[in-house]
Amino acid sequence: MATVPLQAAFRGDFATLLVLVDDEDTMEVVAQKVAYHVIGRRLPPQDASLRVQHNGLVLLPDQTVAQAVMPSMSFVEVFYDASGYDTAVDSGNYSGGSLGR
């Protein structure tokens, strides 16, 4: 178990955050750690799943930081996903909505 600092943004928010995660944290946990600093503070909660995008890929919720090969200070974007996707997808081929900010 190693601590990995990540640069993170939540889609729709103006701030980039420094979030400490564990290399064994899943993307679901990473998304929750990022959302903790944004949801209910600058953005309202939504009834949708949280997803993590890294290096152009929307990652699986059960994939760990180590499995995603995220070195220290990698950038991730967290967003609400109402599409119901449960597989990793290339953001260029993602039809669940815009991945741009």
NORJO-V578023 format. One record per residue. N is the residue number from 1. RES is the residue in one small letter. PSI is psi in degrees with one decimal (none if undefined). BURIAL is 1 if it has 24 or more other C-alpha atoms within 12 Angstrom, else 0. Layout:
# NORJO-V578023
n:N res:RES psi:PSI burial:BURIAL
n:N res:RES psi:PSI burial:BURIAL
This chain:
# NORJO-V578023
n:1 res:m psi:114.9 burial:0
n:2 res:a psi:142.4 burial:0
n:3 res:t psi:134.3 burial:0
n:4 res:v psi:115.2 burial:1
n:5 res:p psi:131.9 burial:1
n:6 res:l psi:144.9 burial:1
n:7 res:q psi:132.7 burial:1
n:8 res:a psi:146.3 burial:1
n:9 res:a psi:147.5 burial:1
n:10 res:f psi:125.3 burial:1
n:11 res:r psi:127.7 burial:1
n:12 res:g psi:-13.7 burial:0
n:13 res:d psi:157.9 burial:0
n:14 res:f psi:-13.0 burial:0
n:15 res:a psi:146.6 burial:0
n:16 res:t psi:133.3 burial:0
n:17 res:l psi:155.2 burial:1
n:18 res:l psi:114.8 burial:0
n:19 res:v psi:129.8 burial:1
n:20 res:l psi:125.5 burial:1
n:21 res:v psi:168.0 burial:1
n:22 res:d psi:146.8 burial:1
n:23 res:d psi:-13.3 burial:1
n:24 res:e psi:-0.9 burial:0
n:25 res:d psi:140.9 burial:1
n:26 res:t psi:167.2 burial:1
n:27 res:m psi:-29.5 burial:1
n:28 res:e psi:-43.5 burial:1
n:29 res:v psi:-42.0 burial:1
n:30 res:v psi:-46.7 burial:1
n:31 res:a psi:-41.2 burial:1
n:32 res:q psi:-38.6 burial:1
n:33 res:k psi:-37.9 burial:1
n:34 res:v psi:-46.5 burial:1
n:35 res:a psi:-33.0 burial:1
n:36 res:y psi:-36.3 burial:0
n:37 res:h psi:-7.7 burial:1
n:38 res:v psi:-50.3 burial:1
n:39 res:i psi:130.0 burial:1
n:40 res:g psi:-3.7 burial:0
n:41 res:r psi:-56.9 burial:0
n:42 res:r psi:-19.1 burial:0
n:43 res:l psi:146.7 burial:0
n:44 res:p psi:154.7 burial:0
n:45 res:p psi:153.3 burial:0
n:46 res:q psi:158.2 burial:0
n:47 res:d psi:71.7 burial:0
n:48 res:a psi:160.0 burial:0
n:49 res:s psi:150.1 burial:1
n:50 res:l psi:138.6 burial:1
n:51 res:r psi:159.7 burial:1
n:52 res:v psi:132.0 burial:1
n:53 res:q psi:134.0 burial:1
n:54 res:h psi:128.7 burial:1
n:55 res:n psi:42.1 burial:0
n:56 res:g psi:2.4 burial:0
n:57 res:l psi:136.8 burial:0
n:58 res:v psi:116.8 burial:1
n:59 res:l psi:157.0 burial:1
n:60 res:l psi:140.9 burial:1
n:61 res:p psi:-29.8 burial:1
n:62 res:d psi:4.5 burial:1
n:63 res:q psi:138.4 burial:1
n:64 res:t psi:166.1 burial:1
n:65 res:v psi:-43.1 burial:1
n:66 res:a psi:-42.4 burial:0
n:67 res:q psi:-31.6 burial:0
n:68 res:a psi:-3.4 burial:1
n:69 res:v psi:62.4 burial:0
n:70 res:m psi:102.6 burial:1
n:71 res:p psi:166.3 burial:0
n:72 res:s psi:139.7 burial:0
n:73 res:m psi:17.5 burial:0
n:74 res:s psi:153.8 burial:1
n:75 res:f psi:132.0 burial:1
n:76 res:v psi:151.0 burial:1
n:77 res:e psi:131.6 burial:1
n:78 res:v psi:141.9 burial:1
n:79 res:f psi:160.0 burial:1
n:80 res:y psi:137.1 burial:1
n:81 res:d psi:105.1 burial:1
n:82 res:a psi:0.5 burial:0
n:83 res:s psi:-23.1 burial:0
n:84 res:g psi:7.3 burial:0
n:85 res:y psi:135.8 burial:0
n:86 res:d psi:22.7 burial:0
n:87 res:t psi:159.6 burial:0
n:88 res:a psi:136.3 burial:1
n:89 res:v psi:151.5 burial:0
n:90 res:d psi:129.1 burial:0
n:91 res:s psi:-22.9 burial:0
n:92 res:g psi:-23.8 burial:0
n:93 res:n psi:9.8 burial:0
n:94 res:y psi:124.3 burial:0
n:95 res:s psi:7.2 burial:0
n:96 res:g psi:4.5 burial:0
n:97 res:g psi:171.6 burial:0
n:98 res:s psi:136.2 burial:0
n:99 res:l psi:-0.7 burial:1
n:100 res:g psi:162.0 burial:0
n:101 res:r psi:none burial:0
